[in-house]
């Protein structure tokens, strides 16, 4: 592992010690530009310019040369204000949209037999079919807006069944049994398995999303602002559920949030983003207790 793995302005010394373990995921120079783009897009955007809009062609540089490594059984926190590129990052990792450029590699140990041939390939260069197969088998996601992760007009059991069918399940009884198991694990009343998510509260919808995301035993779980808009008591219950799931199932997670309390509770390591760029990275306690970058200091002080 190189010393500038995140390519940020500031890397905490303890981050450099992570090379003792092979990463699950290695992301290199990940960039996403919305618009026509031009050679000046990267040069004219970022924290040093206080904008992510290219003044030459008008494109929006949502992410610029992001490099991250994700390690087994860890929770990586990503914080930053609205427009920093946090959600775009997880959407790209879930193949919800195409990258402008950049590379992603997966550790062979987390790839199942069906995708073992891709262990040394840049995952972003694979076909849509191959990406979908990897996503269905290895990656789960919980969106900030439940309407993005759930179909509101079918039952919550049906939402879970859809994911399992994509994974290859065909036995109806086995699918229903699995759905009941997952709803029980995420503390959704089993007697509501045939109810549509639109009849649920926001917190319960997030629980159903989590159940769906866990259905195929993913190795990586992406959580995008999962507590935003929820009452404080509901937030606490959802966060407690996430902690229990990670402790029991040992799933590697990326948690995106603008709430430092969420990051402090869940994440072992944290990266701080501004205008599509990582400006500071390190152990969560160090980032929040002794922030070094002026932007991180501003975030921490604003929530004291």
C-alpha positions as CSV (number, residue, x, y, z in Angstrom):
1,X,0.0,0.0,0.0
2,X,1.4,3.4,-0.9
3,X,1.5,6.3,1.5
4,X,-0.8,8.5,-0.6
5,X,-3.5,5.9,-1.1
6,X,-6.3,8.5,-0.7
7,X,-4.6,11.2,-2.6
8,X,-6.0,13.8,-0.1
9,X,-4.4,17.0,1.1
10,X,-4.0,15.5,4.6
11,X,-3.5,11.8,5.5
12,X,-3.2,10.9,9.2
13,X,-0.1,8.9,10.1
14,X,-2.1,5.9,11.4
15,X,-3.7,5.5,7.9
16,X,-0.3,4.5,6.6
17,X,-0.3,1.4,8.8
18,X,-3.3,-0.2,7.1
19,X,-1.1,-2.0,4.5
20,X,-0.8,-5.0,6.8
21,X,-4.1,-6.3,5.5
22,X,-5.1,-6.8,1.9
23,X,-8.0,-4.5,0.9
24,X,-11.4,-5.9,-0.2
25,X,-11.8,-3.1,-2.6
26,X,-9.2,-0.8,-4.3
27,X,-10.5,2.3,-6.0
28,X,-8.1,4.4,-8.1
29,X,-8.6,7.9,-9.6
30,X,-12.4,7.6,-9.6
31,X,-13.8,10.5,-11.5
32,X,-17.4,11.4,-12.5
33,X,-18.1,14.5,-14.6
34,X,-21.7,15.5,-15.5
35,X,-21.7,17.4,-18.8
36,X,-19.6,17.5,-22.0
37,X,-16.3,17.8,-20.0
38,X,-13.1,19.4,-21.3
39,X,-9.4,19.2,-20.5
40,X,-9.8,22.0,-18.0
41,X,-12.5,20.4,-15.8
42,X,-10.1,18.9,-13.2
43,X,-7.8,21.9,-13.2
44,X,-10.6,24.4,-12.6
45,X,-12.5,22.6,-9.9
46,X,-12.1,21.3,-6.3
47,X,-11.6,22.8,-2.9
48,X,-8.8,25.1,-3.9
49,X,-11.2,26.7,-6.4
50,X,-14.3,26.5,-4.1
51,X,-16.4,25.0,-6.9
52,X,-17.1,21.8,-8.7
53,X,-18.3,23.6,-11.8
54,X,-15.9,24.0,-14.7
55,X,-15.9,27.6,-15.8
56,X,-14.8,26.6,-19.4
57,X,-17.4,24.1,-20.4
58,X,-19.9,24.3,-17.5
59,X,-19.6,20.6,-16.5
60,X,-20.0,19.5,-12.9
61,X,-17.1,17.5,-11.5
62,X,-18.9,15.4,-8.9
63,X,-15.8,13.3,-8.1
64,X,-12.2,14.0,-9.0
65,X,-9.5,11.4,-8.8
66,X,-10.8,9.6,-5.7
67,X,-8.6,6.8,-4.5
68,X,-9.8,4.6,-1.5
69,X,-9.1,1.2,-0.2
70,X,-11.7,-0.7,1.8
71,X,-10.6,-3.4,4.3
72,X,-12.3,-6.6,5.6
73,X,-14.9,-6.2,8.3
74,X,-14.5,-2.5,8.7
75,X,-17.0,0.4,8.5
76,X,-15.6,3.3,6.5
77,X,-17.3,6.6,7.1
78,X,-17.6,9.3,4.4
79,X,-18.6,12.8,5.5
80,X,-19.1,16.1,3.8
81,X,-21.7,18.7,3.0
82,X,-24.3,18.5,0.3
83,X,-22.7,18.5,-3.1
84,X,-19.4,17.0,-1.9
85,X,-19.8,13.9,-4.0
86,X,-20.6,11.4,-1.2
87,X,-23.7,9.9,-2.7
88,X,-22.3,9.9,-6.2
89,X,-19.4,7.8,-4.9
90,X,-21.7,5.0,-3.5
91,X,-23.9,5.1,-6.6
92,X,-20.8,4.5,-8.8
93,X,-19.7,1.6,-6.6
94,X,-23.1,0.1,-7.0
95,X,-23.0,0.5,-10.8
96,X,-26.1,2.8,-10.8
97,X,-24.2,5.1,-13.2
98,X,-21.1,4.9,-15.3
99,X,-17.8,6.4,-14.3
100,X,-16.1,9.0,-16.4
101,X,-12.8,7.3,-15.7
102,X,-11.1,5.4,-12.8
103,X,-10.5,1.8,-11.8
104,X,-11.9,-0.6,-9.2
105,X,-10.4,-4.0,-8.2
106,X,-11.9,-6.6,-5.9
107,X,-10.0,-9.0,-3.7
108,X,-10.2,-12.5,-5.2
109,X,-11.2,-13.9,-1.7
110,X,-14.6,-12.1,-1.8
111,X,-15.4,-13.2,-5.4
112,X,-17.6,-16.2,-5.7
113,X,-17.0,-19.0,-8.3
114,X,-19.2,-17.3,-11.0
115,X,-17.1,-14.2,-11.1
116,X,-13.7,-15.6,-10.2
117,X,-12.3,-14.9,-13.8
118,X,-12.6,-11.2,-13.1
119,X,-10.3,-11.0,-10.1
120,X,-7.5,-9.2,-11.9
121,X,-9.7,-7.0,-14.0
122,X,-10.8,-3.4,-13.5
123,X,-14.5,-4.0,-12.6
124,X,-15.6,-0.8,-14.3
125,X,-14.5,-2.2,-17.7
126,X,-16.8,-5.3,-17.4
127,X,-20.1,-5.6,-19.4
128,X,-23.4,-4.5,-17.8
129,X,-24.4,-8.1,-17.4
130,X,-21.1,-8.9,-15.6
131,X,-21.5,-5.8,-13.3
132,X,-25.0,-6.8,-12.5
133,X,-23.9,-10.3,-11.5
134,X,-21.2,-8.9,-9.2
135,X,-23.6,-6.4,-7.7
136,X,-26.3,-9.1,-7.1
137,X,-23.8,-11.5,-5.4
138,X,-21.5,-9.2,-3.5
139,X,-22.9,-5.7,-2.9
140,X,-25.9,-4.4,-1.1
141,X,-27.1,-0.8,-0.9
142,X,-29.5,1.2,1.3
143,X,-30.5,4.5,-0.2
144,X,-31.4,7.7,1.6
145,X,-34.7,7.8,-0.2
146,X,-36.5,4.4,0.3
147,X,-38.3,5.0,-3.0
148,X,-35.0,4.4,-4.8
149,X,-34.4,1.1,-3.1
150,X,-38.0,-0.3,-2.8
151,X,-40.9,-0.8,-5.0
152,X,-43.7,0.7,-3.0
153,X,-46.6,-1.0,-4.8
154,X,-45.5,-4.6,-4.0
155,X,-45.2,-6.2,-0.6
156,X,-42.0,-6.0,1.5
157,X,-41.7,-9.7,1.1
158,X,-42.0,-9.2,-2.7
159,X,-39.2,-6.6,-2.6
160,X,-36.9,-9.1,-0.9
161,X,-38.0,-11.9,-3.3
162,X,-37.1,-9.7,-6.3
163,X,-33.5,-9.5,-5.1
164,X,-33.3,-13.2,-4.4
165,X,-34.7,-14.1,-7.9
166,X,-32.0,-11.9,-9.4
167,X,-29.5,-13.8,-7.4
168,X,-30.9,-17.1,-8.8
169,X,-33.4,-18.3,-6.2
170,X,-36.4,-20.1,-7.7
171,X,-38.2,-22.0,-4.9
172,X,-41.1,-19.9,-3.7
173,X,-41.2,-21.5,-0.2
174,X,-37.5,-21.0,0.3
175,X,-37.8,-17.3,-0.8
176,X,-40.6,-16.6,1.6
177,X,-38.8,-18.3,4.4
178,X,-35.7,-16.2,3.7
179,X,-37.8,-13.1,3.6
180,X,-39.3,-13.8,7.0
181,X,-35.9,-14.5,8.4
182,X,-34.5,-11.2,7.1
183,X,-37.5,-9.2,8.3
184,X,-37.2,-10.8,11.8
185,X,-33.4,-9.9,11.8
186,X,-34.1,-6.3,10.9
187,X,-36.9,-6.1,13.5
188,X,-39.8,-5.8,11.1
189,X,-43.0,-7.6,12.3
190,X,-43.2,-10.8,10.3
191,X,-47.0,-10.5,10.1
192,X,-46.4,-7.5,7.8
193,X,-44.5,-9.4,5.2
194,X,-47.4,-9.0,2.7
195,X,-47.9,-5.3,3.4
196,X,-46.5,-2.7,0.9
197,X,-43.7,-0.5,2.1
198,X,-45.8,2.6,1.4
199,X,-47.9,1.7,4.5
200,X,-44.7,1.8,6.7
201,X,-43.1,4.6,8.6
202,X,-39.8,6.0,7.3
203,X,-37.8,4.1,9.8
204,X,-39.5,0.9,9.0
205,X,-39.0,1.4,5.3
206,X,-35.3,1.7,5.9
207,X,-35.4,-1.6,7.8
208,X,-37.0,-3.2,4.9
209,X,-34.3,-1.8,2.6
210,X,-31.7,-3.2,4.9
211,X,-33.4,-6.6,4.9
212,X,-33.5,-6.5,1.1
213,X,-29.8,-5.5,0.9
214,X,-28.8,-8.4,3.2
215,X,-30.8,-11.0,1.3
216,X,-27.9,-12.3,-0.8
217,X,-25.3,-12.2,2.1
218,X,-23.3,-9.4,0.4
219,X,-19.7,-8.9,1.3
220,X,-20.0,-5.1,1.0
221,X,-22.9,-2.9,2.2
222,X,-23.3,0.7,1.1
223,X,-25.4,2.9,3.4
224,X,-26.2,6.3,1.9
225,X,-27.6,8.8,4.5
226,X,-29.9,6.1,5.9
227,X,-31.0,8.1,9.0
228,X,-31.6,11.5,7.3
229,X,-35.1,12.8,7.9
230,X,-35.9,10.3,10.7
231,X,-36.9,11.2,14.2
232,X,-34.0,11.0,16.7
233,X,-35.5,8.0,18.5
234,X,-36.0,6.2,15.1
235,X,-32.4,7.1,14.1
236,X,-31.0,5.6,17.2
237,X,-32.9,2.3,16.6
238,X,-31.7,2.1,12.9
239,X,-28.1,2.8,13.9
240,X,-28.3,0.2,16.7
241,X,-29.6,-2.3,14.1
242,X,-26.7,-1.5,11.7
243,X,-24.2,-2.0,14.5
244,X,-25.7,-5.4,15.5
245,X,-25.7,-6.5,11.9
246,X,-22.1,-5.6,11.3
247,X,-21.0,-7.2,14.6
248,X,-22.9,-10.5,13.8
249,X,-22.3,-10.8,10.1
250,X,-18.9,-9.1,9.8
251,X,-20.0,-7.2,6.6
252,X,-17.7,-4.5,5.3
253,X,-19.6,-1.2,5.1
254,X,-19.3,2.2,3.7
255,X,-21.5,4.7,5.6
256,X,-22.2,8.1,4.0
257,X,-23.5,10.8,6.2
258,X,-23.4,14.5,6.9
259,X,-24.0,13.8,10.6
260,X,-20.8,13.5,12.6
261,X,-22.7,11.6,15.3
262,X,-23.5,8.8,12.9
263,X,-19.9,8.6,11.7
264,X,-18.6,8.6,15.3
265,X,-20.9,5.8,16.3
266,X,-20.3,3.5,13.3
267,X,-17.1,4.2,11.5
268,X,-13.6,3.0,12.3
269,X,-12.0,5.1,9.6
270,X,-13.3,8.3,8.0
271,X,-12.7,10.3,4.8
272,X,-13.8,13.9,4.5
273,X,-15.0,15.2,1.1
274,X,-15.4,18.6,-0.3
275,X,-16.2,19.5,-3.9
276,X,-15.7,16.0,-5.1
277,X,-12.3,15.7,-3.5
278,X,-11.0,13.9,-0.3
279,X,-9.4,16.6,1.8
280,X,-8.6,14.5,4.9
281,X,-8.6,10.8,5.9
282,X,-7.7,8.9,9.0
283,X,-9.0,7.1,12.0
284,X,-12.5,8.4,13.0
285,X,-11.5,9.4,16.5
286,X,-8.5,11.4,15.3
287,X,-10.5,13.1,12.6
288,X,-13.3,14.2,14.9
289,X,-11.1,14.9,18.0
290,X,-8.2,16.6,16.3
291,X,-9.1,17.7,12.7
292,X,-6.3,19.1,10.7
293,X,-7.8,20.4,7.5
294,X,-9.7,23.8,7.8
295,X,-12.8,22.3,6.2
296,X,-12.8,19.3,8.7
297,X,-12.4,21.8,11.5
298,X,-15.3,23.8,10.3
299,X,-17.5,20.6,10.0
300,X,-16.6,19.5,13.6
301,X,-17.0,22.9,15.1
302,X,-20.4,23.4,13.4
303,X,-21.8,20.4,15.2
304,X,-20.4,20.9,18.6
